[in-house]
Amino acid sequence: MIGRLGPTEIILILVVVFLLFGAKKLPDMARSLGKSARILKSEAKAMKEENNTSTPPASGEQPPAQRTIQAAPGDVNSARPVNEPTDTTQR
Protein backbone atom coordinates (compact mmCIF):
# COMPACT_ATOMS: atom_id res chain seq x y z
CA MET A 1 0.00 0.00 0.00
CA ILE A 2 1.62 3.18 -1.19
CA GLY A 3 1.31 6.26 1.02
CA ARG A 4 0.20 4.48 4.18
CA LEU A 5 2.53 3.73 7.05
CA GLY A 6 1.50 1.14 9.56
CA PRO A 7 2.95 0.66 13.03
CA THR A 8 5.52 -1.85 11.76
CA GLU A 9 6.92 0.60 9.19
CA ILE A 10 7.05 3.44 11.70
CA ILE A 11 8.95 1.28 14.21
CA LEU A 12 11.36 0.18 11.48
CA ILE A 13 12.00 3.81 10.49
CA LEU A 14 12.63 4.80 14.13
CA VAL A 15 15.09 1.92 14.58
CA VAL A 16 17.00 2.94 11.44
CA VAL A 17 17.14 6.58 12.59
CA PHE A 18 18.32 5.48 16.03
CA LEU A 19 21.06 3.31 14.51
CA LEU A 20 22.21 6.02 12.10
CA PHE A 21 22.40 8.91 14.53
CA GLY A 22 22.94 7.13 17.82
CA ALA A 23 21.43 7.75 21.21
CA LYS A 24 23.84 10.57 22.01
CA LYS A 25 22.96 12.87 19.09
CA LEU A 26 19.17 12.46 19.10
CA PRO A 27 18.50 14.66 22.18
CA ASP A 28 20.79 17.37 20.79
CA MET A 29 18.95 17.28 17.48
CA ALA A 30 15.58 17.53 19.23
CA ARG A 31 16.82 20.44 21.36
CA SER A 32 18.09 22.26 18.29
CA LEU A 33 14.80 21.70 16.49
CA GLY A 34 12.91 23.11 19.50
CA LYS A 35 15.07 26.24 19.59
CA SER A 36 14.55 26.77 15.88
CA ALA A 37 10.79 26.44 16.27
CA ARG A 38 10.76 28.99 19.13
CA ILE A 39 12.81 31.47 17.11
CA LEU A 40 10.54 31.06 14.08
CA LYS A 41 7.44 31.53 16.23
CA SER A 42 8.80 34.69 17.90
CA GLU A 43 9.87 36.17 14.56
CA ALA A 44 6.47 35.48 12.99
CA LYS A 45 4.74 37.08 15.98
CA ALA A 46 7.01 40.14 15.82
CA MET A 47 6.40 40.55 12.10
CA LYS A 48 2.64 40.26 12.59
CA GLU A 49 2.67 42.86 15.38
CA GLU A 50 4.90 45.13 13.32
CA ASN A 51 2.53 44.99 10.35
CA ASN A 52 -0.47 45.77 12.55
CA THR A 53 1.12 48.78 14.27
CA SER A 54 3.40 50.16 11.58
CA THR A 55 2.83 53.75 10.60
CA PRO A 56 5.17 55.82 8.46
CA PRO A 57 7.34 58.08 10.63
CA ALA A 58 6.77 61.79 10.36
CA SER A 59 9.67 63.88 9.14
CA GLY A 60 12.16 64.62 11.90
CA GLU A 61 11.37 61.53 13.97
CA GLN A 62 14.11 59.14 14.97
CA PRO A 63 14.04 55.55 13.70
CA PRO A 64 12.81 52.94 16.18
CA ALA A 65 15.31 51.41 18.59
CA GLN A 66 17.10 48.21 17.69
CA ARG A 67 15.35 45.01 18.83
CA THR A 68 17.03 42.04 20.49
CA ILE A 69 15.85 38.52 19.75
CA GLN A 70 16.35 35.72 22.24
CA ALA A 71 16.25 32.04 21.30
CA ALA A 72 14.49 31.03 24.50
CA PRO A 73 13.13 32.89 27.53
CA GLY A 74 16.07 33.66 29.80
CA ASP A 75 18.66 32.44 27.28
CA VAL A 76 21.07 35.40 27.22
CA ASN A 77 23.90 33.53 25.52
CA SER A 78 22.17 33.39 22.16
CA ALA A 79 20.60 36.88 22.22
CA ARG A 80 21.58 38.97 19.24
CA PRO A 81 20.67 42.45 18.01
CA VAL A 82 18.63 42.66 14.83
CA ASN A 83 18.98 45.37 12.22
CA GLU A 84 15.56 46.37 11.04
CA PRO A 85 15.19 46.82 7.28
CA THR A 86 14.72 50.39 6.20
CA ASP A 87 12.31 51.50 3.51
CA THR A 88 14.39 53.19 0.81
CA THR A 89 11.62 53.54 -1.76
CA GLN A 90 10.71 57.00 -3.01
CA ARG A 91 7.10 58.12 -2.75
QUIFENUR-V367931 format. One record per run of one state. SS is the DSSP state (hx for helix, st for strand, lp for the rest). FROM is the first residue (numbers start at 1). TO is the last residue. If there is no record, write none. Layout:
ss,from,to
SS,FROM,TO
SS,FROM,TO
This chain:
ss,from,to
lp,1,6
hx,7,53
lp,54,66
st,67,69
lp,70,79
st,80,82
lp,83,91
